[in-house]
Amino acid sequence: MPVVQIELFEGRTLDQKRKLVEKVTNAIVESVNCPPDAVTIILRDMKPENYARAGKLWSDTR
């Protein structure tokens, strides 16, 4: 049973999330030959102040 965790910045619409999980599920089904109901996807919305790159918070780079 594949389990995928995807972290996104807050602000994605419900429709964008629906499209994302559908496409990711299809890619896993095709890649590892499993049924769609065996795929679990966990989406996590992150606030930009909870992510940093190169020593700077993402919220400070905007």
Distance bins in CASP14 RR format, pairs under 12 A and 6 or more apart:
PFRMAT RR
TARGET T0000
AUTHOR 0000-0000-0000
RMODE 2
METHOD distances of the structure
MODEL  1
1 28 0 0 0 0 0 1 0 0 0 0 0
1 32 0 0 0 0 0 1 0 0 0 0 0
1 34 1 0 0 1 0 0 0 0 0 0 0
1 35 0 0 0 0 1 0 0 0 0 0 0
1 36 0 0 0 0 0 1 0 0 0 0 0
1 37 0 0 0 0 1 0 0 0 0 0 0
1 38 1 0 1 0 0 0 0 0 0 0 0
1 39 1 0 0 1 0 0 0 0 0 0 0
1 40 1 0 0 1 0 0 0 0 0 0 0
1 41 0 0 0 0 0 1 0 0 0 0 0
2 24 0 0 0 0 1 0 0 0 0 0 0
2 25 0 0 0 0 1 0 0 0 0 0 0
2 27 0 0 0 0 0 1 0 0 0 0 0
2 28 1 0 1 0 0 0 0 0 0 0 0
2 29 0 0 0 0 1 0 0 0 0 0 0
2 30 0 0 0 0 0 1 0 0 0 0 0
2 31 0 0 0 0 1 0 0 0 0 0 0
2 32 1 0 0 1 0 0 0 0 0 0 0
2 33 0 0 0 0 0 1 0 0 0 0 0
2 34 1 0 0 1 0 0 0 0 0 0 0
2 35 0 0 0 0 0 1 0 0 0 0 0
2 36 0 0 0 0 0 1 0 0 0 0 0
2 37 0 0 0 0 0 1 0 0 0 0 0
2 38 1 0 0 1 0 0 0 0 0 0 0
2 39 1 0 1 0 0 0 0 0 0 0 0
2 40 1 0 0 1 0 0 0 0 0 0 0
2 41 0 0 0 0 1 0 0 0 0 0 0
2 42 0 0 0 0 0 1 0 0 0 0 0
3 24 0 0 0 0 0 1 0 0 0 0 0
3 25 0 0 0 0 0 1 0 0 0 0 0
3 28 0 0 0 0 1 0 0 0 0 0 0
3 34 0 0 0 0 0 1 0 0 0 0 0
3 38 0 0 0 0 1 0 0 0 0 0 0
3 39 0 0 0 0 1 0 0 0 0 0 0
3 40 1 0 1 0 0 0 0 0 0 0 0
3 41 1 0 0 1 0 0 0 0 0 0 0
3 42 1 0 0 1 0 0 0 0 0 0 0
4 20 0 0 0 0 0 1 0 0 0 0 0
4 21 0 0 0 0 1 0 0 0 0 0 0
4 23 0 0 0 0 0 1 0 0 0 0 0
4 24 1 0 0 1 0 0 0 0 0 0 0
4 25 0 0 0 0 1 0 0 0 0 0 0
4 27 0 0 0 0 1 0 0 0 0 0 0
4 28 1 0 0 1 0 0 0 0 0 0 0
4 29 0 0 0 0 0 1 0 0 0 0 0
4 31 0 0 0 0 0 1 0 0 0 0 0
4 32 0 0 0 0 0 1 0 0 0 0 0
4 38 0 0 0 0 0 1 0 0 0 0 0
4 39 1 0 0 1 0 0 0 0 0 0 0
4 40 1 0 0 1 0 0 0 0 0 0 0
4 41 1 0 1 0 0 0 0 0 0 0 0
4 42 1 0 0 1 0 0 0 0 0 0 0
4 43 0 0 0 0 1 0 0 0 0 0 0
4 44 0 0 0 0 0 1 0 0 0 0 0
5 21 0 0 0 0 0 1 0 0 0 0 0
5 24 0 0 0 0 0 1 0 0 0 0 0
5 40 0 0 0 0 1 0 0 0 0 0 0
5 41 1 0 0 1 0 0 0 0 0 0 0
5 42 1 0 1 0 0 0 0 0 0 0 0
5 43 0 0 0 0 1 0 0 0 0 0 0
5 44 1 0 0 1 0 0 0 0 0 0 0
5 46 0 0 0 0 0 1 0 0 0 0 0
6 12 0 0 0 0 0 1 0 0 0 0 0
6 16 0 0 0 0 0 1 0 0 0 0 0
6 17 0 0 0 0 1 0 0 0 0 0 0
6 20 1 0 0 1 0 0 0 0 0 0 0
6 21 0 0 0 0 1 0 0 0 0 0 0
6 23 0 0 0 0 0 1 0 0 0 0 0
6 24 1 0 0 1 0 0 0 0 0 0 0
6 25 0 0 0 0 0 1 0 0 0 0 0
6 40 0 0 0 0 0 1 0 0 0 0 0
6 41 1 0 0 1 0 0 0 0 0 0 0
6 42 1 0 0 1 0 0 0 0 0 0 0
6 43 1 0 1 0 0 0 0 0 0 0 0
6 44 1 0 0 1 0 0 0 0 0 0 0
6 45 0 0 0 0 0 1 0 0 0 0 0
6 46 0 0 0 0 0 1 0 0 0 0 0
7 20 0 0 0 0 0 1 0 0 0 0 0
7 41 0 0 0 0 0 1 0 0 0 0 0
7 42 0 0 0 0 1 0 0 0 0 0 0
7 43 0 0 0 0 1 0 0 0 0 0 0
7 44 1 0 1 0 0 0 0 0 0 0 0
7 45 0 0 0 0 1 0 0 0 0 0 0
7 46 1 0 1 0 0 0 0 0 0 0 0
7 47 0 0 0 0 0 1 0 0 0 0 0
7 48 0 0 0 0 0 1 0 0 0 0 0
7 50 0 0 0 0 1 0 0 0 0 0 0
7 51 0 0 0 0 1 0 0 0 0 0 0
7 58 0 0 0 0 0 1 0 0 0 0 0
8 16 0 0 0 0 1 0 0 0 0 0 0
8 17 0 0 0 0 1 0 0 0 0 0 0
8 20 0 0 0 0 1 0 0 0 0 0 0
8 21 0 0 0 0 0 1 0 0 0 0 0
8 41 0 0 0 0 0 1 0 0 0 0 0
8 42 0 0 0 0 0 1 0 0 0 0 0
8 43 1 0 0 1 0 0 0 0 0 0 0
8 44 1 0 0 1 0 0 0 0 0 0 0
8 45 1 0 1 0 0 0 0 0 0 0 0
8 46 1 0 0 1 0 0 0 0 0 0 0
8 47 0 0 0 0 0 1 0 0 0 0 0
8 48 0 0 0 0 0 1 0 0 0 0 0
8 50 0 0 0 0 0 1 0 0 0 0 0
8 51 0 0 0 0 0 1 0 0 0 0 0
9 16 0 0 0 0 0 1 0 0 0 0 0
9 43 0 0 0 0 0 1 0 0 0 0 0
9 44 0 0 0 0 0 1 0 0 0 0 0
9 45 1 0 0 1 0 0 0 0 0 0 0
9 46 1 0 1 0 0 0 0 0 0 0 0
9 47 1 0 0 1 0 0 0 0 0 0 0
9 48 1 0 1 0 0 0 0 0 0 0 0
9 49 0 0 0 0 0 1 0 0 0 0 0
9 50 0 0 0 0 1 0 0 0 0 0 0
9 51 1 0 0 1 0 0 0 0 0 0 0
9 58 1 0 0 1 0 0 0 0 0 0 0
9 59 0 0 0 0 1 0 0 0 0 0 0
9 62 0 0 0 0 0 1 0 0 0 0 0
10 16 0 0 0 0 0 1 0 0 0 0 0
10 17 0 0 0 0 0 1 0 0 0 0 0
10 43 0 0 0 0 0 1 0 0 0 0 0
10 44 0 0 0 0 1 0 0 0 0 0 0
10 45 1 0 1 0 0 0 0 0 0 0 0
10 46 1 0 0 1 0 0 0 0 0 0 0
10 47 1 0 1 0 0 0 0 0 0 0 0
10 48 1 0 0 1 0 0 0 0 0 0 0
10 49 0 0 0 0 0 1 0 0 0 0 0
10 50 0 0 0 0 1 0 0 0 0 0 0
10 51 0 0 0 0 0 1 0 0 0 0 0
10 58 0 0 0 0 0 1 0 0 0 0 0
10 59 0 0 0 0 0 1 0 0 0 0 0
11 17 0 0 0 0 1 0 0 0 0 0 0
11 43 0 0 0 0 0 1 0 0 0 0 0
11 45 1 0 0 1 0 0 0 0 0 0 0
11 46 0 0 0 0 0 1 0 0 0 0 0
11 47 0 0 0 0 0 1 0 0 0 0 0
11 48 0 0 0 0 1 0 0 0 0 0 0
12 18 0 0 0 0 0 1 0 0 0 0 0
12 19 0 0 0 0 1 0 0 0 0 0 0
12 20 1 0 0 1 0 0 0 0 0 0 0
12 21 0 0 0 0 0 1 0 0 0 0 0
12 43 0 0 0 0 1 0 0 0 0 0 0
12 44 0 0 0 0 0 1 0 0 0 0 0
12 45 1 0 0 1 0 0 0 0 0 0 0
12 46 0 0 0 0 0 1 0 0 0 0 0
13 19 0 0 0 0 1 0 0 0 0 0 0
13 20 0 0 0 0 0 1 0 0 0 0 0
13 45 0 0 0 0 0 1 0 0 0 0 0
14 20 0 0 0 0 0 1 0 0 0 0 0
14 21 0 0 0 0 0 1 0 0 0 0 0
14 43 0 0 0 0 0 1 0 0 0 0 0
14 45 0 0 0 0 0 1 0 0 0 0 0
15 21 0 0 0 0 0 1 0 0 0 0 0
15 22 0 0 0 0 0 1 0 0 0 0 0
16 22 0 0 0 0 0 1 0 0 0 0 0
16 23 0 0 0 0 0 1 0 0 0 0 0
16 43 0 0 0 0 0 1 0 0 0 0 0
16 45 0 0 0 0 0 1 0 0 0 0 0
17 23 0 0 0 0 0 1 0 0 0 0 0
17 24 0 0 0 0 0 1 0 0 0 0 0
17 41 0 0 0 0 1 0 0 0 0 0 0
17 42 0 0 0 0 0 1 0 0 0 0 0
17 43 1 0 1 0 0 0 0 0 0 0 0
17 44 0 0 0 0 0 1 0 0 0 0 0
17 45 0 0 0 0 1 0 0 0 0 0 0
18 24 0 0 0 0 0 1 0 0 0 0 0
18 25 0 0 0 0 0 1 0 0 0 0 0
18 41 0 0 0 0 0 1 0 0 0 0 0
18 43 0 0 0 0 0 1 0 0 0 0 0
19 25 0 0 0 0 0 1 0 0 0 0 0
19 26 0 0 0 0 0 1 0 0 0 0 0
20 26 0 0 0 0 0 1 0 0 0 0 0
20 27 0 0 0 0 0 1 0 0 0 0 0
20 41 0 0 0 0 1 0 0 0 0 0 0
20 43 1 0 0 1 0 0 0 0 0 0 0
21 27 0 0 0 0 0 1 0 0 0 0 0
21 28 0 0 0 0 0 1 0 0 0 0 0
21 36 0 0 0 0 0 1 0 0 0 0 0
21 39 0 0 0 0 1 0 0 0 0 0 0
21 40 0 0 0 0 0 1 0 0 0 0 0
21 41 1 0 1 0 0 0 0 0 0 0 0
21 42 0 0 0 0 1 0 0 0 0 0 0
21 43 1 0 0 1 0 0 0 0 0 0 0
22 28 0 0 0 0 0 1 0 0 0 0 0
22 29 0 0 0 0 0 1 0 0 0 0 0
22 36 0 0 0 0 1 0 0 0 0 0 0
22 39 0 0 0 0 0 1 0 0 0 0 0
22 41 0 0 0 0 1 0 0 0 0 0 0
23 29 0 0 0 0 0 1 0 0 0 0 0
23 30 0 0 0 0 0 1 0 0 0 0 0
23 36 0 0 0 0 0 1 0 0 0 0 0
23 39 0 0 0 0 0 1 0 0 0 0 0
23 41 0 0 0 0 0 1 0 0 0 0 0
24 30 0 0 0 0 0 1 0 0 0 0 0
24 31 0 0 0 0 0 1 0 0 0 0 0
24 36 0 0 0 0 0 1 0 0 0 0 0
24 39 1 0 0 1 0 0 0 0 0 0 0
24 40 0 0 0 0 0 1 0 0 0 0 0
24 41 1 0 1 0 0 0 0 0 0 0 0
24 42 0 0 0 0 0 1 0 0 0 0 0
24 43 0 0 0 0 1 0 0 0 0 0 0
25 31 0 0 0 0 0 1 0 0 0 0 0
25 32 0 0 0 0 0 1 0 0 0 0 0
25 34 0 0 0 0 1 0 0 0 0 0 0
25 35 0 0 0 0 0 1 0 0 0 0 0
25 36 1 0 1 0 0 0 0 0 0 0 0
25 37 0 0 0 0 1 0 0 0 0 0 0
25 38 0 0 0 0 1 0 0 0 0 0 0
25 39 1 0 1 0 0 0 0 0 0 0 0
25 40 0 0 0 0 1 0 0 0 0 0 0
25 41 1 0 0 1 0 0 0 0 0 0 0
26 32 0 0 0 0 0 1 0 0 0 0 0
26 34 0 0 0 0 0 1 0 0 0 0 0
26 35 0 0 0 0 0 1 0 0 0 0 0
26 36 1 0 0 1 0 0 0 0 0 0 0
26 39 0 0 0 0 1 0 0 0 0 0 0
26 41 0 0 0 0 0 1 0 0 0 0 0
27 34 0 0 0 0 0 1 0 0 0 0 0
27 36 0 0 0 0 0 1 0 0 0 0 0
27 39 0 0 0 0 1 0 0 0 0 0 0
27 41 0 0 0 0 0 1 0 0 0 0 0
28 34 1 0 0 1 0 0 0 0 0 0 0
28 35 0 0 0 0 0 1 0 0 0 0 0
28 36 0 0 0 0 1 0 0 0 0 0 0
28 37 0 0 0 0 0 1 0 0 0 0 0
28 38 0 0 0 0 1 0 0 0 0 0 0
28 39 1 0 1 0 0 0 0 0 0 0 0
28 40 0 0 0 0 1 0 0 0 0 0 0
28 41 0 0 0 0 1 0 0 0 0 0 0
29 35 1 0 0 1 0 0 0 0 0 0 0
29 36 1 0 1 0 0 0 0 0 0 0 0
29 37 0 0 0 0 1 0 0 0 0 0 0
29 38 0 0 0 0 1 0 0 0 0 0 0
29 39 1 0 0 1 0 0 0 0 0 0 0
29 41 0 0 0 0 0 1 0 0 0 0 0
30 36 0 0 0 0 0 1 0 0 0 0 0
30 39 0 0 0 0 0 1 0 0 0 0 0
31 39 0 0 0 0 0 1 0 0 0 0 0
32 38 0 0 0 0 1 0 0 0 0 0 0
32 39 0 0 0 0 1 0 0 0 0 0 0
33 39 0 0 0 0 0 1 0 0 0 0 0
34 40 0 0 0 0 0 1 0 0 0 0 0
44 50 0 0 0 0 0 1 0 0 0 0 0
44 51 0 0 0 0 0 1 0 0 0 0 0
45 51 0 0 0 0 0 1 0 0 0 0 0
46 52 0 0 0 0 0 1 0 0 0 0 0
46 57 0 0 0 0 0 1 0 0 0 0 0
46 58 0 0 0 0 1 0 0 0 0 0 0
46 59 0 0 0 0 0 1 0 0 0 0 0
47 57 0 0 0 0 1 0 0 0 0 0 0
47 58 0 0 0 0 1 0 0 0 0 0 0
47 59 1 0 0 1 0 0 0 0 0 0 0
48 56 0 0 0 0 0 1 0 0 0 0 0
48 57 1 0 0 1 0 0 0 0 0 0 0
48 58 1 0 1 0 0 0 0 0 0 0 0
48 59 1 1 0 0 0 0 0 0 0 0 0
48 60 0 0 0 0 1 0 0 0 0 0 0
48 61 0 0 0 0 1 0 0 0 0 0 0
48 62 1 0 0 1 0 0 0 0 0 0 0
49 56 0 0 0 0 0 1 0 0 0 0 0
49 57 1 0 1 0 0 0 0 0 0 0 0
49 58 1 0 0 1 0 0 0 0 0 0 0
49 59 1 0 1 0 0 0 0 0 0 0 0
49 60 0 0 0 0 1 0 0 0 0 0 0
49 61 0 0 0 0 0 1 0 0 0 0 0
49 62 0 0 0 0 0 1 0 0 0 0 0
50 57 0 0 0 0 1 0 0 0 0 0 0
50 58 0 0 0 0 1 0 0 0 0 0 0
50 59 0 0 0 0 1 0 0 0 0 0 0
51 57 1 0 0 1 0 0 0 0 0 0 0
51 58 1 0 1 0 0 0 0 0 0 0 0
51 59 0 0 0 0 1 0 0 0 0 0 0
51 60 0 0 0 0 0 1 0 0 0 0 0
51 61 0 0 0 0 0 1 0 0 0 0 0
51 62 0 0 0 0 0 1 0 0 0 0 0
52 58 1 0 0 1 0 0 0 0 0 0 0
52 59 0 0 0 0 1 0 0 0 0 0 0
52 60 0 0 0 0 1 0 0 0 0 0 0
52 61 0 0 0 0 1 0 0 0 0 0 0
53 59 0 0 0 0 0 1 0 0 0 0 0
53 60 0 0 0 0 0 1 0 0 0 0 0
53 61 0 0 0 0 1 0 0 0 0 0 0
54 60 0 0 0 0 0 1 0 0 0 0 0
54 61 0 0 0 0 1 0 0 0 0 0 0
55 61 0 0 0 0 1 0 0 0 0 0 0
56 62 0 0 0 0 0 1 0 0 0 0 0
END
